Amino acid sequence: MDIETKVSLNEDREKILKTFLLVNPRVKFEANKSLRHPMTALWLTGSTEFEEWFNNEKSRLWCSGIPGAGKSVIAGAIVDECLQLTQNQPKAALGYFFCIYKDPRTVLPCNILSTLCYQLALQHEDAFQILEAYYRELHPSPHLPMPIKTSRLIEVLHDICGVFSRVYLIVDGLDECGDHTDETVRSMLRVSLATANKNINFALLSRDELMIREKLEDPFDWIEIEAHTHDIQLYVASELAQLIEEKRLRLKDPSLKDEIVVKLVEGAKGMARRNALEKLPPTLFETYERILNNIESRSETVRELVQRSLLLISINDPYKTFTSRALCEAISISETSDSLDSDEVMDEQEVLRWCGSLVRLSQKNSLGQQTFQFAHFTVQEFLERSDDKNPLLGIYGISETEADMLFMRLAIRFLTLKSFERFPRVEYIQSGDWGKMLESRPFYTPASTYWTIGALLDSNQNTQDLLSRLFHIEKTPNFCLWATEVIRNMWGKVPLEAVEILTSVLGHDFTPLHMAASLGLTEICRHLIRNGARIDLMSYYGTPLHFAVGGLHIFLGPTTSNELAERASNSRNGERYEVYFENVCYRISSQEQLKTVQLFLSSKARTGRRLSTSRKSLSLLTVAILEACSYEIIAQLIENGVVIEEEDLHMFHTMLEHAMNEYEQNDFKREYNQGMAFLRILNALRFDDSTGKRLSPEGRLFNKTVQFASKMALGVPSDLALSSISGEMSDQYFRESVLSAIEDNNITLLETLLLSRRCKDTDLSDLDPNRHGWSPIHIAVRAGSLDCLELLLDRGLDPNALTADNKTPIHLCMKCRGEEILQVLLKHGASTTKPYDKYETFWHAVVNSRDTYILRQLLCHVSSENRALALRTVSGQGDTPICLALTRNDKEAILLLWEFCDTEHYWKCSKPIYRAAAELGSSQVLDVLLDVGIQYDSHDEYVGNPLHWIHVNSDLRMIERLKVMFSCNQRRTGDLETSFQSLLHKATKLDYDCQPSHVMSLLPDDLFTSPDQSKALWYFLCAETIPLVLISSSSKIYIISICTNLLERGVAKLYEEDSGTSALIPLARALEGKIGAYIQDAINGGQISPSREGWQWCSDTIYRLLECTNYKNELAHEESLNHLLCMAILGSDQRMVVLLLEAGVDCHVKASTITPFELACSLSDSVTSATLACLVDHTMPKLLTQRSTYPDLGPLHLIAGVIRDSDAYYHEGQSGQSRSLHEVHSICYAKDEDFKEVTNSLDKLKILLDAGADPNLPSDSLPP
């Protein structure tokens, strides 16, 4: 089952959809489904959390787990469950995606969002039309197509989701996105947190990494993936059984199967549960070491076979996946032989035999092919470990570098075998004979098409010699056969274009030098040139220099104008050049490619020759712009005098436009070596204006490069920039140059620009298009450009210029944190008292941002007169700066300012000032207010006095001083709380650990003389505080201390005197809800339980209240006490059980859904016989012979159900067959010695039977 297409499709619509299907997630979805055992993952998809996520709008779920925990399999289960649940919901839609670190296409946010849009567009016509509109937006006729943008995709996805009543989005593997993880998580958050759509239910799965947790833990409900032991038992047992049955896994020691199951299930605790790699069960690694030790005792041939196999299996490149037969052929290659006959190739079973339990064969794919895999992910983790103490890992350990080097060594040896010394013909390639050859030689295709050039260059001398043989100047049959396979795989088949290329490659004008140049094999090229290879030989697809510049892309280069523009927009990676075609992947070092180009240029290769075929005609520089792997190659060509033509200008402009749209300045400089290639281009093209070159292609290319370098802040030297300042320069370019000079703090360039004639005629406002209304002063401050700032101020620019949002330059100092910049602004007349937003001054802004660093600078550098004026200025909200700090609880700022605020004029506050001081909780601040003579807050019946607002961590001295000023007897009308209640309520709500003595100091003076006060207080304690003790007594010790103190002082007794009822009743009613939850969880077999110490204190308190109450008679009719009785049963508190039963509590009255007696019977394995006997003593005999309503069973049924799984409940050899109650009755009274050890649940059955319980009582739920 997968997403159903609900829109009609034609060729145009499929083209639109294909634009957005950058990665097809269904392949991974099906793979995960195949890995999942049918009965696993039900713990999640059948859980309450999943049900709530599926049914509630805008639900967000984050499932995390350790490596190997089965996250992707569970993601597949979630997708599968959603597909089934939404089958009958026509207005519901589903989208899913799997991020896979092995596939770089799947880790880009743009590709994830694009695929989700594609999936949703298939499910509704209106959704498709929204996506179609965005496609039209990307392809505006007759303009060039625009790239897909992540930010725009998020908007489109929101619009598409609005079409449906509910949308379920599942994205797995956020942590696999590598460098893109942060951007991916942020993008997913923007989708899920958007307020516009409440119908998006989002589920994300990843490892529990700090960066991901910080962003997801608040907005998402979190579930940790810990597969139950039952899951892994099902999976491991069935998987091992299948592997052994199909003979794809051979275990020489039969006991090893049980050992693997035990270690994976118990040691790994579920689906590979581990806290870290180092905490894997040591015996699991010991198992692998034992296997390696066994291999080490074998012959050298076997050891080499295993070494090669493990390395090749470890290659995790999706483009280097090869079949099991190909691997067998590869590991059979001899380092000393030039031939490999079919009978010398290892058998797959031989590999399995010698590698033992470390590897296995995969399931057959649709072509009937299989691949070798590690038997478990822990095998790879073990082999990747670096352990100097374990010599086996030095021999059999794996690494990407070693694997690539082995692969290339074997590939080159294989391609030069004598078996392939035959010239191919195009007709032969098109016939079925070529396919037969490849079928008989399965390693030939991967050996030909998957090359890592870096590993090849680092290989041994023997491999280098073989490489020279492959690229022999005479163009050997081996070379032609290999080149043919490379070209053939660029398409995946052999169309007319491939035939044309093959004909050219097999022709006399295409040489090994052309091919070596395309792969960046510099030393091979040097060797060929020295041996007489023709450096300027023009093949149908160009000279060797064309191939050195453009690589293999020369064969498939663009032909139409749109294709040319799109290729010119390609990014250049400065480290590794990756060439991907249909079935070809060559990883080429950019530096080696550059060295190859340099070799040809130093060898005087001609740069003026064009690449001309029947479909295209391109200059060498355009080839570089379209295909070169780095900007350095373009710079190298220009430095060597390549002719610049008109077509080059257009391609160069397109390339620069793409770079400016794709990169921020810092990102570009970091990615491309500070843009040094463009500075080299400028140096190569520099000219004197008198030469008249300004309008030539070279001059125009120079100006385009200067503009780009300035825009990207590459640090253009002033002499280069000046050569482009002329009457022909546009105003926009001049403004961009000024902006670049300021941001780079290039004072020489800025001074030259400001002195030029152009400056007088150019408006310098709004230089930065991204910051509306910013003056050059604002830009200099924001960039921290101190030298340019002084220059601009000295030339008379306004230091108090306002932005569109009324900020002066000095306000930006809070972000740049530059003391010198602040001093320069103040020196040139920058105002710190000029109001801007809400009539706040700069001082207010600094305090509001809690920037004490800038605040200190202001106090040091602002004159005393201006400082006094600023500190007395009242904002539009009604605060002076020090009072703004007070309202924001910023004690550090207050301590800095108060020595300058010695009169009441500095203390104007938007809220009652003593209340603000109380919220801060500092007696020092209170002392200052009193010393200055600030008037007390006015009386407020609704919000109370400052004592109601006291901070939880206030010191006792402050509380005592405020009690002198304000009354702690006041009960404010807003919530009817006293200051004592308010502080205690605040502490419990914020989960603060406060000092009991501080709280007790706020007790009303008339508490123990006024029954009304005591009654209200006891209600408050019962409702708001005491129930919290059940949850966690350790963090609520202060509550226990306070309540114990109040009980000892008679608060409960005063309550009873005033109310005429037992003080136990409000407490029991307050505990009823929490106890009900514990009861229900216990019935369902859960693990939730109250704090043991918390319940003990509650039990002691209830016991004291029961003993002391004058109203015991009314307790028998209070249903909430049945919950207390259930809690006593759950807590094995027999003293409480006895006391409640003696008080008249009926154990046959329901608490929630069950009576206390039924609860004791249902959970008899955790209930003592004495407790059960006590309950039976308070039960009428007739009730023992009746069925209960929970769940239509009698007491014997309930207890018998508990022992159904015990050994005593099974006949020997008949495990799993239930006894009838009549048999149980016989067992209870049997004298057979075999039953003397049955003393627990059977004893309780005996208690019931002795009391008259009926063993023949029928039940519709369980036959007697």
HELIX and SHEET records of a PDB file:
HELIX    1   1 GLU A   11  PHE A   20  1                                  10    
HELIX    2   2 ARG A   26  LEU A   35  1                                  10    
HELIX    3   3 LEU A   42  THR A   45  1                                   4    
HELIX    4   4 THR A   48  ASN A   55  1                                   8    
HELIX    5   5 LYS A   71  LEU A   85  1                                  15    
HELIX    6   6 PRO A  104  VAL A  107  5                                   4    
HELIX    7   7 PRO A  109  ALA A  121  1                                  13    
HELIX    8   8 GLU A  125  LEU A  138  1                                  14    
HELIX    9   9 THR A  150  CYS A  161  1                                  12    
HELIX   10  10 LEU A  174  HIS A  180  5                                   7    
HELIX   11  11 THR A  181  SER A  192  1                                  12    
HELIX   12  12 LEU A  210  LEU A  216  1                                   7    
HELIX   13  13 THR A  229  GLU A  245  1                                  17    
HELIX   14  14 SER A  255  VAL A  262  1                                   8    
HELIX   15  15 LYS A  263  GLY A  267  3                                   5    
HELIX   16  16 LEU A  277  LYS A  279  5                                   3    
HELIX   17  17 PRO A  282  GLU A  296  1                                  15    
HELIX   18  18 GLU A  300  ILE A  313  1                                  14    
HELIX   19  19 PRO A  318  LYS A  320  5                                   3    
HELIX   20  20 SER A  324  ILE A  331  1                                   8    
HELIX   21  21 SER A  342  GLU A  344  5                                   3    
HELIX   22  22 GLU A  348  CYS A  355  1                                   8    
HELIX   23  23 GLY A  356  LEU A  358  5                                   3    
HELIX   24  24 PHE A  377  LEU A  383  1                                   7    
HELIX   25  25 PRO A  391  TYR A  396  1                                   6    
HELIX   26  26 GLU A  400  LEU A  415  1                                  16    
HELIX   27  27 LYS A  418  PHE A  420  5                                   3    
HELIX   28  28 VAL A  426  GLN A  430  1                                   5    
HELIX   29  29 GLY A  432  SER A  440  1                                   9    
HELIX   30  30 TYR A  444  THR A  449  1                                   6    
HELIX   31  31 ILE A  453  LEU A  457  1                                   5    
HELIX   32  32 GLN A  461  LEU A  470  1                                  10    
HELIX   33  33 PRO A  477  ASN A  489  1                                  13    
HELIX   34  34 LEU A  496  VAL A  505  1                                  10    
HELIX   35  35 PRO A  512  SER A  518  1                                   7    
HELIX   36  36 THR A  522  ARG A  530  1                                   9    
HELIX   37  37 PRO A  544  GLY A  550  1                                   7    
HELIX   38  38 HIS A  553  LEU A  556  1                                   4    
HELIX   39  39 SER A  561  ALA A  568  1                                   8    
HELIX   40  40 SER A  590  SER A  602  1                                  13    
HELIX   41  41 LEU A  620  GLU A  627  1                                   8    
HELIX   42  42 TYR A  631  GLU A  639  1                                   9    
HELIX   43  43 GLU A  646  GLU A  662  1                                  17    
HELIX   44  44 GLN A  665  GLU A  671  1                                   7    
HELIX   45  45 ASN A  673  GLY A  675  5                                   3    
HELIX   46  46 MET A  676  LEU A  685  1                                  10    
HELIX   47  47 ASP A  689  THR A  691  5                                   3    
HELIX   48  48 PRO A  697  LYS A  711  1                                  15    
HELIX   49  49 SER A  718  LEU A  722  1                                   5    
HELIX   50  50 ASP A  731  GLU A  743  1                                  13    
HELIX   51  51 ILE A  747  LEU A  755  1                                   9    
HELIX   52  52 ARG A  757  LYS A  760  1                                   4    
HELIX   53  53 PRO A  776  ALA A  783  1                                   8    
HELIX   54  54 LEU A  786  ASP A  794  1                                   9    
HELIX   55  55 PRO A  809  LEU A  812  5                                   4    
HELIX   56  56 CYS A  813  CYS A  816  1                                   4    
HELIX   57  57 GLU A  819  LYS A  827  1                                   9    
HELIX   58  58 ASP A  837  TYR A  839  5                                   3    
HELIX   59  59 PHE A  842  ASN A  848  1                                   7    
HELIX   60  60 THR A  852  HIS A  861  1                                  10    
HELIX   61  61 SER A  864  ARG A  872  1                                   9    
HELIX   62  62 PRO A  881  THR A  887  1                                   7    
HELIX   63  63 LYS A  891  LEU A  897  1                                   7    
HELIX   64  64 TRP A  898  PHE A  900  5                                   3    
HELIX   65  65 GLU A  904  TYR A  906  5                                   3    
HELIX   66  66 ILE A  913  LEU A  920  1                                   8    
HELIX   67  67 SER A  923  VAL A  932  1                                  10    
HELIX   68  68 PRO A  946  TRP A  949  5                                   4    
HELIX   69  69 LEU A  956  MET A  965  1                                  10    
HELIX   70  70 SER A  979  LEU A  990  1                                  12    
HELIX   71  71 PRO A  996  MET A 1000  1                                   5    
HELIX   72  72 PRO A 1011  PHE A 1020  1                                  10    
HELIX   73  73 LEU A 1021  THR A 1025  3                                   5    
HELIX   74  74 ILE A 1026  ILE A 1031  1                                   6    
HELIX   75  75 SER A 1034  LYS A 1036  5                                   3    
HELIX   76  76 ILE A 1037  GLU A 1048  1                                  12    
HELIX   77  77 VAL A 1051  SER A 1059  1                                   9    
HELIX   78  78 LEU A 1064  ILE A 1083  1                                  20    
HELIX   79  79 ARG A 1092  CYS A 1108  1                                  17    
HELIX   80  80 LYS A 1112  HIS A 1117  5                                   6    
HELIX   81  81 SER A 1120  LEU A 1130  1                                  11    
HELIX   82  82 GLN A 1134  GLU A 1142  1                                   9    
HELIX   83  83 PRO A 1156  SER A 1162  1                                   7    
HELIX   84  84 SER A 1164  SER A 1166  5                                   3    
HELIX   85  85 SER A 1169  ASP A 1177  1                                   9    
HELIX   86  86 PRO A 1181  THR A 1185  5                                   5    
HELIX   87  87 PRO A 1195  VAL A 1202  1                                   8    
HELIX   88  88 ASP A 1207  TYR A 1209  5                                   3    
HELIX   89  89 LEU A 1221  CYS A 1228  1                                   8    
HELIX   90  90 GLU A 1233  PHE A 1235  5                                   3    
HELIX   91  91 SER A 1241  ASP A 1250  1                                  10    
SHEET    1   A 5 ALA A  92  PHE A  98  0                                        
SHEET    2   A 5 ARG A 166  ASP A 172  1                                        
SHEET    3   A 5 ILE A 200  SER A 206  1                                        
SHEET    4   A 5 ARG A  60  SER A  64  1                                        
SHEET    5   A 5 ASP A 221  GLU A 224  1                                        
SHEET    1   B 2 VAL A 359  LEU A 361  0                                        
SHEET    2   B 2 PHE A 372  PHE A 374 -1                                        
SHEET    1   C 3 TYR A 450  THR A 452  0                                        
SHEET    2   C 3 CYS A 585  SER A 589  1                                        
SHEET    3   C 3 ARG A 576  TYR A 580 -1                                        
SHEET    1   D 2 LEU A 611  SER A 612  0                                        
SHEET    2   D 2 SER A 617  LEU A 618 -1                                        
END                                                                             
